Amino acid sequence: MGLKTIILLLLVASTIAWRCPEYSLDFKGNDITAVSGVQSWDECASHCYENLACSHWTWGVPNGEKRRETERNRSPGYYNNRCYLKDSDIGGRRAGGFISGSVACVASVACAPSPG
């Protein structure tokens, strides 16, 4: 069993049982990095799975909620197709225009090669 698999099992056992994926949920804060041009929540989840520091992720859906962008003085479409890799699920809150999940929420995890 690889290190990522062990970490994955520990995370699943020790965090809130989020649905896979959680629609209209933003894990605000705790960003490791952001990846632009991500076309689906599953692709975002795969980025998280490949990053050893990542435990959770949030993806900005195309044509997501515009209100949040204007509140933060962001240009329209700023969050669209942007994947945020997180090191915690602290700050989880309901917010339209986002889909989020844990590192365990990867549609292709059974077939994914071990990172590294």
C-alpha positions as CSV (number, residue, x, y, z in Angstrom):
1,M,0.0,0.0,0.0
2,G,1.4,3.4,-1.0
3,L,1.8,6.4,1.2
4,K,-1.0,8.3,-0.7
5,T,-3.4,5.4,-0.1
6,I,-2.6,5.4,3.6
7,I,-3.1,9.1,3.9
8,L,-6.3,8.8,1.9
9,L,-7.7,6.2,4.3
10,L,-6.7,8.3,7.3
11,L,-8.4,11.4,5.8
12,V,-11.6,9.5,5.0
13,A,-11.7,8.2,8.6
14,S,-11.0,11.5,10.3
15,T,-13.0,14.2,8.5
16,I,-16.6,15.1,8.0
17,A,-18.4,12.6,5.7
18,W,-18.9,15.0,2.8
19,R,-21.0,13.8,-0.2
20,C,-19.1,13.1,-3.4
21,P,-19.2,15.7,-4.7
22,E,-20.9,18.4,-2.7
23,Y,-22.7,20.9,-4.9
24,S,-23.0,24.5,-3.9
25,L,-20.3,24.2,-1.3
26,D,-17.1,26.3,-1.0
27,F,-14.2,25.3,1.3
28,K,-13.2,28.9,1.9
29,G,-9.6,29.5,2.7
30,N,-6.8,26.9,3.3
31,D,-5.6,27.1,-0.3
32,I,-2.5,25.3,-1.3
33,T,-2.7,26.5,-4.9
34,A,-5.2,27.3,-7.7
35,V,-5.3,25.7,-11.1
36,S,-7.0,27.6,-14.0
37,G,-8.7,26.0,-17.0
38,V,-10.0,23.0,-15.2
39,Q,-13.0,21.6,-17.1
40,S,-14.8,19.5,-14.5
41,W,-15.1,18.7,-10.8
42,D,-13.5,15.3,-11.5
43,E,-10.5,16.9,-13.1
44,C,-10.2,19.2,-10.1
45,A,-10.4,16.2,-7.7
46,S,-7.7,14.4,-9.7
47,H,-5.4,17.5,-9.2
48,C,-6.0,17.1,-5.5
49,Y,-5.3,13.4,-5.5
50,E,-2.0,14.0,-7.3
51,N,-0.9,16.6,-4.7
52,L,0.4,15.0,-1.4
53,A,-0.5,18.1,0.6
54,C,-4.1,18.2,-0.7
55,S,-7.0,16.9,1.4
56,H,-9.9,18.8,-0.1
57,W,-10.7,20.8,-3.3
58,T,-13.2,23.4,-4.6
59,W,-14.0,24.0,-8.2
60,G,-15.6,27.1,-9.7
61,V,-18.3,26.0,-12.1
62,P,-18.6,27.7,-15.5
63,N,-21.0,30.6,-15.3
64,G,-21.1,30.3,-11.6
65,E,-22.6,32.8,-9.2
66,K,-21.6,36.4,-10.2
67,R,-22.5,38.0,-6.9
68,R,-19.5,36.6,-5.1
69,E,-17.2,37.9,-7.8
70,T,-18.5,41.5,-7.5
71,E,-18.3,41.3,-3.7
72,R,-14.6,40.6,-3.9
73,N,-14.0,43.0,-6.8
74,R,-13.2,40.2,-9.1
75,S,-13.8,40.4,-12.8
76,P,-16.9,38.4,-14.1
77,G,-16.0,34.8,-14.6
78,Y,-13.0,34.9,-12.2
79,Y,-13.9,31.7,-10.5
80,N,-15.1,29.8,-13.6
81,N,-13.1,26.6,-14.2
82,R,-10.7,27.4,-11.4
83,C,-9.7,24.6,-9.1
84,Y,-8.6,25.3,-5.5
85,L,-6.5,22.7,-3.8
86,K,-7.0,22.8,0.0
87,D,-5.2,21.4,3.0
88,S,-8.4,21.4,5.2
89,D,-12.2,21.4,5.0
90,I,-12.4,24.1,7.7
91,G,-14.5,27.0,6.3
92,G,-16.9,24.8,4.4
93,R,-20.0,26.9,3.6
94,R,-22.9,26.8,1.2
95,A,-22.2,29.0,-1.9
96,G,-23.7,28.7,-5.4
97,G,-21.2,28.4,-8.2
98,F,-18.9,25.9,-6.5
99,I,-18.5,22.1,-6.2
100,S,-16.2,20.7,-3.5
101,G,-15.1,17.4,-2.1
102,S,-12.4,15.5,-0.2
103,V,-9.4,13.9,-1.8
104,A,-11.3,10.6,-1.6
105,C,-13.9,12.0,-4.0
106,V,-12.2,11.1,-7.2
107,A,-14.3,9.2,-9.8
108,S,-11.3,7.5,-11.3
109,V,-9.4,6.8,-8.0
110,A,-9.7,3.0,-8.4
111,C,-7.9,3.2,-11.7
112,A,-5.5,6.1,-10.9
113,P,-1.8,5.3,-10.7
114,S,0.0,6.2,-7.5
115,P,1.4,9.7,-7.6
116,G,5.1,10.2,-7.3
